[in-house]
Amino acid sequence: TERLIAARFGVDDNSLLAEGFVSTGPVGGALTKQQFLAASTSINIAEAFADIDYCWRDLRVCPFDVNRVWYTCSPVGTHSADLEILGEVIPATGKKWCGPPECGSAQFDAEGECISLTGGYVMDRRLGNTNGLGAIFGLREAIGHPSPTAWLARTPVQLR
């Protein structure tokens, strides 16, 4: 799991991902390996947030599936350079992104390749400066450029 995180979940070393790999989150459908890699390389978070710290912690083996490892992260960083998201460019705002704690998991096959990733599941939406949103929706909210589809990620209480 640590190798997978260090390789930006397979973006820097896609041999860590099984051919049948899928990635899922709370919004949208499952992404295949190719879709996940394409989406991940079309966002330049590391360059736009040079001081990014994901605050990875709580890596733990799932008590119900020994091939799955759960993790927690709370990303923090300053938007100090242009952010590119799927072809859109958001100029640096100087604003800080303080994400709420998010939970995710990585599931592995017998060969140690990652077959599944989950992520972006906010654990406490009261924390951070993202109005309760996680992942890329929360990042955009924090820097003052909310996604036009962010309402899909909100709970009924947040929509009031």
Salt bridges, closest charged atoms under 4 A:
ASP12 OD1 - ARG8 NH2 3.01
GLU19 OE2 - LYS33 NZ 3.03
GLU88 OE1 - ARG140 NH1 2.87
ASP124 OD2 - ARG126 NH2 2.85
GLU141 OE1 - ARG154 NH2 3.23
